[in-house]
Amino acid sequence: MVKEVLKNLFSKPATVNYPFEKPEPLPTTRGTLTWDMNRCDECQDCERVCPPMAIKVFPEEKKVEYSPFKCIYCLLCIDNCMQQAITHATIMAAPDYKKRVELFEKKQ
C-alpha cells in the first residue's frame, strides 16, 4: 500500500485542473447546434421529431427558434433533416444563468 501511495504522490494528476485548463472535447461530444438557413427549406421535420420541443420553425417568416436549454442533444433533428441544414459542433456551450433562445433567419 505504501508503494501505491508514493507512486500516486509523485505522478501526474489523473484529472484536469478545470477552471484553469480546459479539457479537449471527445470526437463524439454532442455540442451546440447551428442552422444553415441557405439550405433550410422550413419543412418543419426537425420541429416534429424534437422530443423536448426545443425547435420552433416559422415558415412564413423564414426563421427557426432554437432553445438550447430545452435541448437534450439527441441529434434526431440532424438525422431527419433532408437538406442537411443542421450541424453540431463538438464545443459545448458555456454555462449560463439566463435562458436564451437562438434565432436563425434566412437572409433576403
C-alpha positions in Angstrom: 0.0 0.0 0.0 2.9 2.4 0.7 4.2 1.8 -2.8 0.8 2.9 -4.3 0.7 6.0 -2.1 4.2 7.0 -3.1 3.5 6.3 -6.8 0.4 8.5 -6.7 2.1 11.2 -4.7 4.8 11.8 -7.3 2.9 11.1 -10.5 0.9 13.5 -12.7 -2.7 14.0 -11.6 -5.3 11.9 -13.4 -7.8 14.8 -13.6 -7.7 18.2 -15.3 -7.4 21.3 -13.3 -10.7 22.5 -14.8 -11.2 26.2 -14.3 -7.6 26.9 -15.4 -7.2 24.2 -18.0 -10.0 23.3 -20.5 -10.2 19.6 -21.4 -10.2 18.7 -25.1 -13.7 17.5 -26.2 -14.0 14.0 -27.5 -15.0 13.5 -31.1 -18.3 12.1 -30.1 -19.2 15.0 -27.9 -22.7 16.4 -28.7 -22.3 20.2 -28.7 -24.1 23.3 -30.0 -26.5 23.2 -32.9 -26.5 25.6 -35.8 -28.7 26.0 -38.9 -27.5 26.9 -42.4 -30.5 28.9 -43.5 -29.4 28.9 -47.1 -30.0 25.1 -47.1 -33.1 25.1 -44.9 -36.5 25.0 -46.6 -38.5 25.3 -43.4 -40.1 21.9 -43.8 -40.6 21.6 -40.0 -39.2 18.0 -39.9 -36.8 19.0 -37.1 -39.6 20.5 -35.1 -41.7 17.4 -35.4 -39.1 15.0 -34.3 -37.7 17.1 -31.4 -38.7 15.3 -28.1 -38.4 18.3 -25.8 -39.8 20.7 -28.4 -36.7 22.9 -28.4 -37.1 23.8 -32.1 -39.8 26.1 -33.5 -39.9 26.7 -37.2 -41.8 29.7 -38.7 -42.1 29.1 -42.4 -43.9 32.4 -43.2 -41.1 34.5 -41.6 -38.4 32.0 -42.8 -36.8 31.7 -39.3 -36.0 29.0 -36.8 -36.0 29.4 -33.0 -33.8 27.1 -31.0 -33.8 26.8 -27.3 -30.6 25.2 -26.1 -31.9 25.0 -22.5 -34.6 22.6 -23.6 -32.5 20.6 -26.0 -31.4 17.1 -24.8 -28.8 16.8 -27.7 -30.3 13.6 -29.1 -29.4 14.8 -32.6 -32.7 13.5 -34.1 -33.1 16.8 -35.8 -29.8 16.3 -37.7 -30.7 12.7 -38.6 -34.1 13.8 -40.0 -33.0 16.9 -41.9 -33.2 16.0 -45.6 -31.4 19.2 -46.6 -28.6 18.7 -44.1 -29.1 22.2 -42.9 -28.4 21.4 -39.2 -24.9 20.8 -37.9 -23.5 20.4 -34.5 -20.1 21.3 -33.1 -18.1 19.3 -30.5 -17.7 22.5 -28.5 -20.2 22.7 -25.6 -22.0 25.9 -24.8 -20.7 27.7 -21.7 -23.0 27.6 -18.6 -25.4 30.4 -18.4 -27.8 31.9 -15.8 -30.4 33.2 -18.1 -32.4 31.1 -20.6 -31.9 32.2 -24.1 -33.4 31.4 -27.4 -31.2 31.4 -30.6 -32.8 32.8 -33.7 -31.7 31.7 -37.2 -33.2 33.8 -40.1 -32.9 33.5 -43.8 -31.2 36.5 -45.4 -33.3 38.2 -48.1 
